[in-house]
Amino acid sequence: MKILQLTDTHLFADPAARLKGVDPRARLRAVVTHACAWHPEPALVLATGDLVHDETEAGYRLLRRELDRLGAPLRALPGNHDHPGRLARVFGAGAGAPWAGGRWRVLPLDGRVAGRDGGRWHRREARRLERLLAGWPARVHLLVATHHQPLPVGSPWIDAMGLAGGRNLLGRLALDGRARALVCGHVHQPFEARLAGIRILATPAVSVQFRPRTRDPRPEPGLPGYRWLRLGPDGAVETGIERVPPGAPLLRRIVSGGQSGVDRAALDVALALGLPAGGWCPAGRRAEDGPIPARYPLRETPSADYAQRTAWNVRDSDATLILHRGPLAGGTRLTRELAERHGRPCLCIDLAAVPDPAAVRRWLTAHGVGSLNVAGPRETQSPGIGAEAAAFLRRLLLDPDA
């Protein structure tokens, strides 16, 4: 089971507003787009405070629209740069409620103190914790989320604004014995420690990054980040931090025919990234595994013949990228022949040969490709080709260092 944590988005309702020189809206959109592609269909998304810097309801609506792209239940807790009432109006009264998934319980805890940068382990939250611990089965595992860090992270300026009473919280969790990890934000830098068997994990901000272990706040030009956590039924916690590279989309549009395998992988990746996607499909939305699902924005050709949609997708694109394994055959070979006939650039990439995404990027740039037709074998002809094609396309479109 995978959970995503985003923190310290510091959004403004004004799209022109900047925070220490960075555009919070652009960074949030880049992070969500990256998460959609690399960590699709999470079980839960945690937003751990300092979400809307100007504390406007319009800012929370913007945040909700972006996070809804992840297609998962949301839990959001306020930080010192938040308005709890407006957050609750937009995210719902259950935004800070516990979440249950399998043998796991995820508990957001509110340590905000109105008018102060630092937080506090409140008595009301302590009483709430006691009620919840008493009601949960003995064999569940617990992931706790706070905004403020419960332990010093080695930066005196931000440690002065931590969670007062944080060690009391950790002590109570350790005594209970079911907590496996605590995630937090606030510090705008990565940090990890362990206390009494509990992992304490601070996550970099979506917005501004600060240099770790400094006496005074020192913003640095770091990439926006977020955290993923994989929670095992045995209580194991795997986790990592993703850093999101900036830059405009490489392509303007992805075109494909909707068949199983490579075609559908291309459409899935495009839709996850927020790239326009489309193309022609046979009449009746014909595919080998039944009608192509309606979520794929394809137009039907007059004929149910695969060849017509193949020809029209080649014709209506700037270039064609064929992803395959081994010699071309059948409709995949026809795609290359049609590209030659229409005078369109065509590049064949054998996924079995460990291809270089950078070489494909250079080819796209050299030919000025904006609309790319992606084609290849169907899943029954080449089992597993869809997953391989999707992985390659994600590297091509999102990882400039690959």
Disulfide bonds with the S-S distance in Angstrom:
none
